Amino acid sequence: MKKNLLVVDDFDSLREILGTLMASFGWKAALSKNAQDALAQLDHESPAVILLDMRMAIMSGFELARMLKQHSVYRNIPILGTSADPSTTMRRRCLAVGCDDFISKPFTAVALHQRLTFLVSALQAAGIR
């Protein structure tokens, strides 16, 4: 059974590559180019996890994560925040707005798959999803 993943990143080629790579691990990836597109996607499907770029134009990943975690329908969807900034400060900012974990770019496909799987498994074990 494929696990649904929503990839939200404003960099077109990276978004496409991530969708393809995660498909090789059994994920079914929906791709969103910005926060508004992600919100529209969420109206139609509920992913098992969201991979969210934190630095995007118009509405940042920080704003989207905060909004999703305050929304009763979306708050239990785990969010893996991502950024090219590997600093502890970036990780803290992501967690502070509601991301459940953080991974810095560049990352390997295996590391990403492991993080996504862990987030989904942890919520299932807790009986949340």
TIRO-2110 file (N, C-alpha, C; in Angstrom, 1 decimal):
// TIRO-2110
0.8, -1.2, 0.0, N, 1, A
0.0, 0.0, 0.0, CA, 1, A
0.9, 1.3, 0.0, C, 1, A
0.6, 2.2, -0.9, N, 2, A
1.4, 3.4, -1.0, CA, 2, A
1.0, 4.4, 0.1, C, 2, A
2.0, 5.1, 0.6, N, 3, A
1.8, 6.1, 1.6, CA, 3, A
1.7, 7.4, 0.9, C, 3, A
0.7, 8.2, 1.2, N, 4, A
0.6, 9.6, 0.6, CA, 4, A
1.5, 10.6, 1.2, C, 4, A
2.1, 11.4, 0.4, N, 5, A
3.1, 12.4, 0.8, CA, 5, A
2.7, 13.7, 0.0, C, 5, A
2.7, 14.8, 0.7, N, 6, A
2.6, 16.1, 0.0, CA, 6, A
3.9, 16.8, 0.1, C, 6, A
4.5, 17.1, -1.1, N, 7, A
5.8, 17.8, -1.2, CA, 7, A
5.4, 19.2, -1.5, C, 7, A
5.8, 20.2, -0.7, N, 8, A
5.6, 21.6, -0.9, CA, 8, A
7.0, 22.3, -1.0, C, 8, A
7.3, 22.7, -2.2, N, 9, A
8.6, 23.3, -2.5, CA, 9, A
8.4, 24.2, -3.7, C, 9, A
8.9, 25.4, -3.7, N, 10, A
8.8, 26.3, -4.8, CA, 10, A
9.8, 26.1, -5.9, C, 10, A
10.8, 25.2, -5.7, N, 11, A
11.8, 24.9, -6.7, CA, 11, A
11.3, 23.8, -7.6, C, 11, A
10.9, 24.1, -8.8, N, 12, A
10.2, 23.1, -9.6, CA, 12, A
11.0, 21.8, -9.8, C, 12, A
12.2, 21.8, -10.2, N, 13, A
13.0, 20.6, -10.5, CA, 13, A
13.2, 19.8, -9.2, C, 13, A
13.4, 20.4, -8.1, N, 14, A
13.6, 19.7, -6.8, CA, 14, A
12.3, 19.0, -6.4, C, 14, A
11.2, 19.7, -6.6, N, 15, A
9.9, 19.1, -6.3, CA, 15, A
9.6, 17.8, -7.1, C, 15, A
9.9, 17.9, -8.4, N, 16, A
9.7, 16.8, -9.3, CA, 16, A
10.6, 15.6, -8.9, C, 16, A
11.9, 15.9, -8.6, N, 17, A
12.9, 14.9, -8.3, CA, 17, A
12.4, 14.2, -7.0, C, 17, A
12.0, 15.0, -6.0, N, 18, A
11.6, 14.4, -4.7, CA, 18, A
10.4, 13.5, -4.9, C, 18, A
9.4, 13.9, -5.8, N, 19, A
8.3, 13.0, -6.0, CA, 19, A
8.7, 11.7, -6.7, C, 19, A
9.6, 11.8, -7.6, N, 20, A
10.1, 10.6, -8.3, CA, 20, A
10.9, 9.7, -7.3, C, 20, A
11.8, 10.3, -6.6, N, 21, A
12.6, 9.5, -5.6, CA, 21, A
11.7, 8.8, -4.6, C, 21, A
10.8, 9.5, -4.0, N, 22, A
9.9, 9.0, -3.0, CA, 22, A
9.0, 7.9, -3.5, C, 22, A
8.6, 8.0, -4.8, N, 23, A
7.9, 6.9, -5.4, CA, 23, A
8.6, 5.6, -5.5, C, 23, A
10.0, 5.7, -5.6, N, 24, A
10.8, 4.5, -5.6, CA, 24, A
10.8, 3.8, -4.3, C, 24, A
10.4, 4.5, -3.2, N, 25, A
10.3, 4.0, -1.9, CA, 25, A
8.9, 3.6, -1.5, C, 25, A
8.0, 3.7, -2.4, N, 26, A
6.6, 3.3, -2.2, CA, 26, A
5.7, 4.5, -1.8, C, 26, A
6.2, 5.7, -1.9, N, 27, A
5.3, 6.9, -1.5, CA, 27, A
4.6, 7.3, -2.8, C, 27, A
3.4, 7.8, -2.6, N, 28, A
2.6, 8.4, -3.7, CA, 28, A
2.6, 9.9, -3.4, C, 28, A
3.4, 10.7, -4.1, N, 29, A
3.6, 12.1, -3.8, CA, 29, A
2.7, 13.0, -4.6, C, 29, A
2.0, 13.9, -3.9, N, 30, A
1.3, 15.0, -4.5, CA, 30, A
2.3, 16.2, -4.4, C, 30, A
2.4, 17.0, -5.5, N, 31, A
3.3, 18.1, -5.5, CA, 31, A
2.7, 19.4, -5.5, C, 31, A
3.1, 20.3, -4.6, N, 32, A
2.6, 21.7, -4.5, CA, 32, A
3.7, 22.7, -4.7, C, 32, A
3.5, 23.7, -5.5, N, 33, A
4.5, 24.7, -5.7, CA, 33, A
4.6, 25.8, -4.7, C, 33, A
3.6, 26.0, -3.9, N, 34, A
3.5, 27.0, -2.9, CA, 34, A
2.5, 26.7, -1.8, C, 34, A
2.4, 27.5, -0.8, N, 35, A
1.5, 27.2, 0.3, CA, 35, A
0.0, 27.2, -0.1, C, 35, A
-0.3, 28.2, -1.0, N, 36, A
-1.7, 28.2, -1.5, CA, 36, A
-2.1, 26.9, -2.2, C, 36, A
-1.2, 26.5, -3.1, N, 37, A
-1.4, 25.2, -3.8, CA, 37, A
-1.5, 24.1, -2.8, C, 37, A
-0.7, 24.0, -1.8, N, 38, A
-0.8, 23.0, -0.8, CA, 38, A
-2.1, 23.0, -0.1, C, 38, A
-2.6, 24.2, 0.3, N, 39, A
-3.9, 24.2, 1.0, CA, 39, A
-5.1, 23.7, 0.1, C, 39, A
-5.0, 24.0, -1.2, N, 40, A
-6.0, 23.5, -2.2, CA, 40, A
-5.9, 22.0, -2.3, C, 40, A
-4.6, 21.4, -2.3, N, 41, A
-4.4, 20.0, -2.3, CA, 41, A
-5.1, 19.3, -1.1, C, 41, A
-4.9, 20.0, 0.1, N, 42, A
-5.4, 19.4, 1.3, CA, 42, A
-6.9, 19.4, 1.4, C, 42, A
-7.5, 20.2, 0.6, N, 43, A
-9.0, 20.2, 0.5, CA, 43, A
-9.5, 18.9, -0.2, C, 43, A
-8.6, 18.2, -1.0, N, 44, A
-9.0, 17.0, -1.7, CA, 44, A
-8.4, 15.7, -1.2, C, 44, A
-7.3, 15.8, -0.5, N, 45, A
-6.7, 14.6, 0.0, CA, 45, A
-6.0, 14.8, 1.3, C, 45, A
-5.8, 13.8, 2.1, N, 46, A
-5.1, 13.9, 3.4, CA, 46, A
-3.9, 13.1, 3.3, C, 46, A
-2.7, 13.7, 3.2, N, 47, A
-1.5, 12.9, 3.1, CA, 47, A
-1.1, 12.4, 4.5, C, 47, A
-0.3, 11.3, 4.5, N, 48, A
0.2, 10.7, 5.7, CA, 48, A
1.2, 11.7, 6.3, C, 48, A
1.9, 12.5, 5.5, N, 49, A
3.0, 13.4, 6.0, CA, 49, A
3.2, 14.5, 4.9, C, 49, A
3.7, 15.6, 5.4, N, 50, A
4.0, 16.7, 4.5, CA, 50, A
5.5, 17.1, 4.6, C, 50, A
6.1, 17.2, 3.4, N, 51, A
7.5, 17.6, 3.3, CA, 51, A
7.4, 19.1, 2.9, C, 51, A
7.9, 20.0, 3.8, N, 52, A
7.6, 21.4, 3.6, CA, 52, A
8.9, 22.2, 3.6, C, 52, A
9.1, 22.9, 2.4, N, 53, A
10.2, 23.9, 2.3, CA, 53, A
9.8, 25.1, 3.2, C, 53, A
10.7, 25.5, 4.0, N, 54, A
10.4, 26.6, 4.9, CA, 54, A
10.6, 28.0, 4.3, C, 54, A
11.4, 28.1, 3.3, N, 55, A
11.6, 29.4, 2.6, CA, 55, A
11.0, 29.4, 1.3, C, 55, A
9.8, 30.0, 1.2, N, 56, A
9.0, 30.1, -0.1, CA, 56, A
8.5, 31.5, -0.1, C, 56, A
8.3, 32.0, -1.3, N, 57, A
7.7, 33.4, -1.5, CA, 57, A
6.2, 33.4, -1.2, C, 57, A
5.7, 34.5, -1.0, N, 58, A
4.2, 34.8, -0.7, CA, 58, A
3.9, 34.3, 0.7, C, 58, A
3.8, 33.0, 0.9, N, 59, A
3.5, 32.5, 2.3, CA, 59, A
4.7, 31.5, 2.5, C, 59, A
5.4, 31.7, 3.6, N, 60, A
6.5, 30.8, 3.9, CA, 60, A
6.0, 29.5, 4.5, C, 60, A
6.9, 28.6, 4.5, N, 61, A
6.6, 27.3, 5.2, CA, 61, A
6.4, 27.5, 6.7, C, 61, A
7.0, 28.5, 7.3, N, 62, A
6.7, 28.7, 8.7, CA, 62, A
5.3, 29.1, 8.9, C, 62, A
4.8, 30.0, 8.0, N, 63, A
3.4, 30.4, 8.1, CA, 63, A
2.4, 29.3, 7.9, C, 63, A
2.7, 28.5, 6.8, N, 64, A
1.9, 27.3, 6.5, CA, 64, A
1.9, 26.3, 7.6, C, 64, A
3.0, 26.0, 8.2, N, 65, A
3.1, 25.0, 9.3, CA, 65, A
2.2, 25.5, 10.5, C, 65, A
2.4, 26.7, 10.8, N, 66, A
1.6, 27.3, 12.0, CA, 66, A
0.1, 27.2, 11.7, C, 66, A
-0.3, 27.6, 10.5, N, 67, A
-1.7, 27.5, 10.1, CA, 67, A
-2.2, 26.1, 10.2, C, 67, A
-1.5, 25.1, 9.6, N, 68, A
-1.9, 23.8, 9.6, CA, 68, A
-2.1, 23.2, 11.0, C, 68, A
-1.1, 23.5, 11.9, N, 69, A
-1.1, 23.0, 13.3, CA, 69, A
-2.2, 23.6, 14.1, C, 69, A
-2.7, 24.7, 13.7, N, 70, A
-3.9, 25.4, 14.4, CA, 70, A
-5.2, 25.0, 13.9, C, 70, A
-5.2, 24.2, 12.8, N, 71, A
-6.5, 23.8, 12.1, CA, 71, A
-6.9, 22.4, 12.6, C, 71, A
-8.1, 22.3, 13.0, N, 72, A
-8.5, 21.0, 13.6, CA, 72, A
-8.4, 19.8, 12.6, C, 72, A
-8.6, 20.0, 11.4, N, 73, A
-8.6, 18.9, 10.4, CA, 73, A
-7.2, 18.5, 10.1, C, 73, A
-6.2, 19.5, 10.0, N, 74, A
-4.9, 19.2, 9.6, CA, 74, A
-3.8, 19.1, 10.7, C, 74, A
-4.2, 19.4, 11.9, N, 75, A
-3.1, 19.4, 13.0, CA, 75, A
-2.4, 18.1, 13.2, C, 75, A
-3.0, 17.0, 12.9, N, 76, A
-2.4, 15.7, 13.2, CA, 76, A
-1.6, 15.2, 12.0, C, 76, A
-1.5, 15.9, 10.9, N, 77, A
-0.6, 15.5, 9.8, CA, 77, A
0.8, 15.9, 10.1, C, 77, A
1.7, 15.0, 10.2, N, 78, A
3.1, 15.3, 10.6, CA, 78, A
3.7, 16.1, 9.4, C, 78, A
4.5, 17.1, 9.9, N, 79, A
5.2, 18.0, 8.9, CA, 79, A
6.7, 17.8, 9.1, C, 79, A
7.4, 17.5, 8.0, N, 80, A
8.9, 17.5, 8.0, CA, 80, A
9.4, 18.7, 7.3, C, 80, A
9.9, 19.7, 8.1, N, 81, A
10.4, 20.9, 7.6, CA, 81, A
11.7, 20.7, 6.9, C, 81, A
12.0, 21.5, 5.9, N, 82, A
13.3, 21.4, 5.2, CA, 82, A
13.8, 22.7, 4.8, C, 82, A
15.1, 22.9, 4.8, N, 83, A
15.7, 24.1, 4.3, CA, 83, A
17.2, 23.9, 4.0, C, 83, A
17.8, 24.7, 3.2, N, 84, A
19.2, 24.6, 2.9, CA, 84, A
20.0, 25.2, 4.1, C, 84, A
19.4, 25.8, 5.0, N, 85, A
20.0, 26.3, 6.2, CA, 85, A
20.1, 25.2, 7.3, C, 85, A
21.3, 24.6, 7.5, N, 86, A
21.4, 23.5, 8.4, CA, 86, A
21.5, 23.9, 9.9, C, 86, A
21.4, 25.2, 10.2, N, 87, A
21.7, 25.6, 11.6, CA, 87, A
20.7, 25.1, 12.6, C, 87, A
21.1, 25.1, 13.8, N, 88, A
20.3, 24.8, 15.0, CA, 88, A
19.2, 25.8, 15.1, C, 88, A
19.4, 27.0, 14.8, N, 89, A
18.4, 28.1, 14.8, CA, 89, A
17.3, 27.7, 13.9, C, 89, A
17.6, 27.3, 12.7, N, 90, A
16.5, 27.0, 11.7, CA, 90, A
15.7, 25.8, 12.2, C, 90, A
16.4, 24.8, 12.7, N, 91, A
15.7, 23.6, 13.3, CA, 91, A
14.7, 24.1, 14.4, C, 91, A
15.2, 24.9, 15.3, N, 92, A
14.4, 25.4, 16.4, CA, 92, A
13.2, 26.2, 15.9, C, 92, A
13.4, 27.0, 14.9, N, 93, A
12.3, 27.8, 14.3, CA, 93, A
11.2, 26.9, 13.7, C, 93, A
11.7, 25.8, 13.0, N, 94, A
10.7, 24.9, 12.4, CA, 94, A
9.9, 24.2, 13.5, C, 94, A
10.5, 23.7, 14.5, N, 95, A
9.8, 23.0, 15.6, CA, 95, A
8.9, 24.0, 16.3, C, 95, A
9.3, 25.2, 16.5, N, 96, A
8.5, 26.2, 17.2, CA, 96, A
7.2, 26.5, 16.5, C, 96, A
7.1, 26.4, 15.2, N, 97, A
5.9, 26.7, 14.4, CA, 97, A
5.0, 25.5, 14.2, C, 97, A
5.5, 24.3, 14.6, N, 98, A
4.7, 23.1, 14.6, CA, 98, A
5.2, 22.0, 13.7, C, 98, A
6.4, 22.2, 13.1, N, 99, A
6.9, 21.1, 12.3, CA, 99, A
7.3, 20.0, 13.3, C, 99, A
7.1, 18.7, 12.9, N, 100, A
7.4, 17.6, 13.8, CA, 100, A
8.8, 17.2, 13.7, C, 100, A
9.5, 17.6, 12.7, N, 101, A
10.9, 17.2, 12.6, CA, 101, A
11.5, 18.2, 11.5, C, 101, A
12.8, 18.1, 11.3, N, 102, A
13.5, 19.0, 10.4, CA, 102, A
14.6, 18.2, 9.7, C, 102, A
14.8, 18.4, 8.5, N, 103, A
16.0, 17.8, 7.7, CA, 103, A
16.5, 18.9, 6.8, C, 103, A
17.9, 19.1, 6.9, N, 104, A
18.5, 20.1, 6.0, CA, 104, A
18.9, 19.6, 4.7, C, 104, A
18.8, 20.5, 3.7, N, 105, A
19.2, 20.2, 2.3, CA, 105, A
20.7, 20.4, 2.2, C, 105, A
21.5, 19.6, 1.5, N, 106, A
21.0, 18.4, 0.8, CA, 106, A
20.9, 17.2, 1.7, C, 106, A
20.0, 16.4, 1.4, N, 107, A
19.8, 15.1, 2.1, CA, 107, A
19.7, 14.0, 1.1, C, 107, A
20.0, 12.8, 1.6, N, 108, A
19.9, 11.6, 0.7, CA, 108, A
18.4, 11.1, 0.7, C, 108, A
18.1, 10.4, -0.4, N, 109, A
16.8, 9.9, -0.5, CA, 109, A
16.5, 8.9, 0.6, C, 109, A
17.5, 8.1, 1.0, N, 110, A
17.3, 7.1, 2.1, CA, 110, A
17.0, 7.9, 3.4, C, 110, A
17.8, 8.9, 3.7, N, 111, A
17.6, 9.7, 4.9, CA, 111, A
16.2, 10.3, 4.9, C, 111, A
15.7, 10.8, 3.8, N, 112, A
14.4, 11.4, 3.7, CA, 112, A
13.3, 10.4, 4.0, C, 112, A
13.5, 9.2, 3.3, N, 113, A
12.5, 8.2, 3.4, CA, 113, A
12.4, 7.7, 4.9, C, 113, A
13.6, 7.6, 5.5, N, 114, A
13.6, 7.1, 6.9, CA, 114, A
12.9, 8.1, 7.8, C, 114, A
13.1, 9.4, 7.6, N, 115, A
12.5, 10.5, 8.5, CA, 115, A
11.0, 10.5, 8.3, C, 115, A
10.5, 10.4, 7.0, N, 116, A
9.1, 10.4, 6.7, CA, 116, A
8.4, 9.2, 7.3, C, 116, A
9.1, 8.0, 7.1, N, 117, A
8.5, 6.8, 7.7, CA, 117, A
8.4, 6.8, 9.2, C, 117, A
9.4, 7.4, 9.8, N, 118, A
9.4, 7.5, 11.3, CA, 118, A
8.3, 8.4, 11.8, C, 118, A
8.1, 9.5, 11.1, N, 119, A
7.0, 10.4, 11.5, CA, 119, A
5.6, 9.7, 11.4, C, 119, A
5.4, 9.0, 10.3, N, 120, A
4.1, 8.4, 10.1, CA, 120, A
3.9, 7.3, 11.1, C, 120, A
5.0, 6.5, 11.4, N, 121, A
4.9, 5.4, 12.3, CA, 121, A
4.7, 5.8, 13.7, C, 121, A
5.4, 6.9, 14.1, N, 122, A
5.2, 7.5, 15.5, CA, 122, A
3.8, 7.9, 15.7, C, 122, A
3.2, 8.5, 14.8, N, 123, A
1.8, 8.9, 15.0, CA, 123, A
0.8, 7.7, 15.0, C, 123, A
1.1, 6.8, 14.2, N, 124, A
0.3, 5.6, 14.2, CA, 124, A
0.4, 4.8, 15.5, C, 124, A
1.6, 4.7, 16.0, N, 125, A
1.9, 4.1, 17.3, CA, 125, A
1.2, 4.8, 18.4, C, 125, A
1.1, 6.1, 18.3, N, 126, A
0.4, 6.9, 19.4, CA, 126, A
-1.1, 6.9, 19.2, C, 126, A
-1.6, 6.3, 18.1, N, 127, A
-3.0, 6.2, 17.8, CA, 127, A
-3.6, 7.5, 17.4, C, 127, A
-2.8, 8.4, 16.8, N, 128, A
-3.3, 9.7, 16.4, CA, 128, A
-3.8, 9.6, 15.0, C, 128, A
-3.2, 8.8, 14.1, N, 129, A
-3.6, 8.7, 12.7, CA, 129, A
-3.9, 7.3, 12.3, C, 129, A
END
